[in-house]
Amino acid sequence: MKFPESIEVRDVTLRDGLQNESIFFETDEKLKGLDQLIAAGYKRIEVTSFVHPKWVPALRDADELAEHLPLHPDVEYDALVPNRRGLDRFLNTSIHNAVFFLSASTLHNQANLNKSTDDSLDDIRALIIEAKNKGRKTIGGIATAFVCPYAGVVPYTEVEKVAERLVTSGIDELGLGDTIGKATPRVVYEYCSRLREKYPNLALSLHLHDTYGYGLANILAGLQAGIQSIDVAQAGLGGCPYAPGSPGNIKASSVASFLEQQNIQTGLDLARVIELDKAFYELTNRSSAVAK
């Protein structure tokens, strides 16, 4: 086995982690959480989505949050950009990286975005080009890259087809999402290694869920295949509302500990990450109790 000396760990708590919460977390609370994430050593943080507030009320403060993000020379912020209006809002901020999201499975894409995967690719291409022309880094996120809740196992050929369209559009990074946590290490290794071979100079990342306890094994498979970044959420928060059975994201402290025990550098302070996991768990559970 080959192990990298280091790996980037990206936190997605403020966007993916909080998007399904029934209670709205005020901007000041999110900014306090962001300060804690930065203090724990995170250098890449997904902070929000420029989606219409009607669809994701928990992120209705995206513009206000973006306006008050603390500036750190070694910290990059990511934000989800769902459409043209979202891109206009994104470009009005100083957020570094735009994440463009679609599904390899057209059934899931239809449920999530109300259009086919091919139609989403057509729309995204123009947005990627404009974002890059404005000097922003672009990430193409492929949901249901391994298994779809509606269609089952997604063939590699479907994932490669989406990846090829995204790469020709100019993305800087490609992310594969195990949206419902049903991917196995063998499939993760196969898909990631084949994409790494096809695009050796493209940054490759994984976004995992841990439904069946395969999360850490899938990370190991991804490391063997040459991924460079892993998404995590504090307290294992998050999940996709258009993917039945989708749990939260893989828990940050579990990943940080797993990597540290193998001497893979992350730049994270494990003790602080463990405390953050506890803090976000308590915060969201208190809020759930209030909502009831």
N, C-alpha and C positions, 0 to 999 in steps of 0.2 A: 504493500500500500504506500501511496505517496501522500504526504500531508503538507499543506502550504505553511509557510512560516507565519502568515497573518491572513486575516479575512475581515472584510468590512461587515459590520452589523448595523443595519438601518432600523430605526425605530418608527413604527407606523401607528402608535397608540392614539395620537391626537386626531388622526383622520379615520383610519379603519377601525381602531379600537373603540372610539366613541360614537361612531356614526349610527349605531343601532340602539344606543341608550335612550330610555324613555324620558329621562330628565335632561334638560339642556344645561350644559356646563358653561358658565359665563366666561367671557374672554379672559378676564383676570385670572380665573382658575386655570385655564389652559396655559396662560403665560407662566404661571407659577410652576405648573407641571413641566413646561418646556425648560425652565431654568434648572430644574432638578435633573432632567434628562441630560442636559449639557454638562452639569456638574458630575454626572456619572460617567462621562466620557464619550457620549454619542457625538459623532461628527457628521452624521447624515440622518435627517429627521423629516418624515413626511408629516406636514403640519395641518393640511386641510384639503378640501375639494371645492372647486368653483362650480358646484352643481346648483341647480335652482333650489332655493330653500324649501319649496313645497315638497320636493322629493326626499331631501335629507335635512329635516329641521335642525338636527344636532349640529350641523355645520353652517348654519345661517349667518354666522359672524365671520365668514371667511375673509371678507375685505377688511374688516376692523382688525382681526387677528394679524393679517399680513402687514398692516400698517404699523403694528407695534412689536414686530419680531425683533428680538435683540440681535445686534450685529456682532458676529465673531468671525475673525479672519479664517479660522480653520473649520467652521461649521457650515454645511450646506443644507438648505431646505428644499424639500420636494412638495409639489401639490398636484392633485389630480385635476386634469383638464378634460371635461366630458364633451365639449362642443365649441362652436364658434364664439358664442357669448361667454363661455367659460374662459376661452383663450384671451379675449379682450380684457376680461377682469384680471387674469393672471399677468398679462403684460403690463398692467398698471401697477404692479407690485415689484418688489426687489427679490422675490423668491427665485432661487437659482434654476431649478429643474422642473420641467413639465412632464407629468406622467400621463400618457395616452393609453386608454384601457379598452380592451375588447376581449371576446371569448373565441377560443379555437372552435368550440361547439356552437354552431349557428342556432341550435335550439335554446341554449343558455343565453346567447347574445340577444335573441329575440325577446326572451323573458326579461332580460336586464336592461337592454337599450332599445327595444322595440324596433329592431331592424336586423337584417342578416349580417353575418360576419363580413361578407364581401362589400356590402353597403357601408359598414363601419370603416373598413379599410380605405374605401374611396374618400370618405369624409376626413379621416385622420391624416391622410397624406398631405393635404393642403395645410392643415394645422401644424404638422411637424415642420414643414418647410418654412412657414412663417415664423414659428418660434425660434428656429435655428437662425433665420435671417436677423432676428432681434437679439442674437447672441446668447440664447438660452440653451442649456443642455436638454436633450429629449430622451425619454425612456418609453419603450413600448412594452406594456404589460399584457401578457396573454393569460387570461383566466381559463379555467377548465383545460389546462394544458395537458392533463393526464387522464382525468375522469370527469364526466359531466353527470349531474344529478338526473338529467332527462334522457341522455343518449348512451350512458355507460362509458366504457373505455374509449378515449379519443385517439385515433390512429396517429402515429408519428407524422405521417405524410400531411395530415391536416395542420398540425402544429408547424411543420416546416414551411408549408405554404403561407401561413400567416406571418411567420418570421421573415421569410424572403420579401414579402411586400413591405414590412416595416423597415427592414434593412435598406431596401432600395429607396425608401422614403427619406432615409438619412438619420435614423435613430442612433443615439450614442450608447444605449444600453438596452438589453433585452431581458425582461423578467418573465419567468414561468411560474404560474400560480397553481397550487394544488388546492383548488377552491373548496372541496368538501373533505379533504384529508384522506382520500382513498388511494392515493398513489403509493406504490411500493418502491423500495430502494432499487430494485432491478430496473423498473421503468424509468425512474428518475435518472439513474446512471445512463441508461441507453439514450434517452432524449437529450440530456445535457451534453453527453460526450459527442453525440452526432452533430449537435449544433456548434459545439466548440470546434470540432474538426472542420465544419463548413465555414465558420466565421471565427477564425483564430484570434483576430484582433478586436473583436466585439466584447464589451463587458457583459457578463451573464450573471443573473441573480435569481434567487429562489424565494418564493412566498408560500409558506407552508402552513397547514393546519394539522392537528394531532388527533383526529377522530379515533383512530384505531391504535394509537401509540407508536406509529411509525415515524413521527416527526424527526427525532434525533437520528434515526437510522437513515432517513432520507437526506438529512443534512450531510451525513458522512458520505453517502453516495454522490451527492452533489460536489462535495470537496474533491472526491476522487476523479470526478469528471471535469474539474477545472472551473467551477463557479467562483465568482469573486465577491459576491455580496449575499447576505441573508437578511430577510425581514423578520422582525420580532415585534411583539406587543407586550407591554407590561400587564401582568396578571392574566395573560392569555386572553385579552379582550378582543372583541371584533367578530367578524363573520359576515357572510353575504346574504342580504334579505331575499335574493332571487335564487338561492341555492338551498333547497330544503335539506335539513340535516347538517348544515355547515356550522361547525363550532367556532370558537375564537381562534385567533392566530396562535402560533407556537409561542410558548411563554418565554419571556426574555431571560429570566434568571436561569432557567433550565439550559438554554442555549449557551449563555455566557459561561456557566459552570462546565458544561460539556466540552467547550472549546478550550477553556483554561486548563482542564485536566490533561489535555493532549498537547499542551504547550503551544497552542495556536494563538497568536497575539490578536487581540481585538481592540486594545486601547481602553477597555471598560474597567471600571472599578466594581468588582463583583459584589462586594459588600453593599455598595450604594444601589446596585441593580436589584439585589434581593430586597432591600428596604423599599425601593420604588414599587416592586411587585406587590408588596404588602399594602403600601399606601394606596395604590390605584384600586386594589381589590376592595379595601375598606371603603374608599370613596364611592365606587360604583354600587356596592352593595347597600350602603346607607341611602344612596339616592333611589335605589330600587325599592327599598322599604318605604321611603317617603311617597313614591309614586303609587304604591298600593293603598 
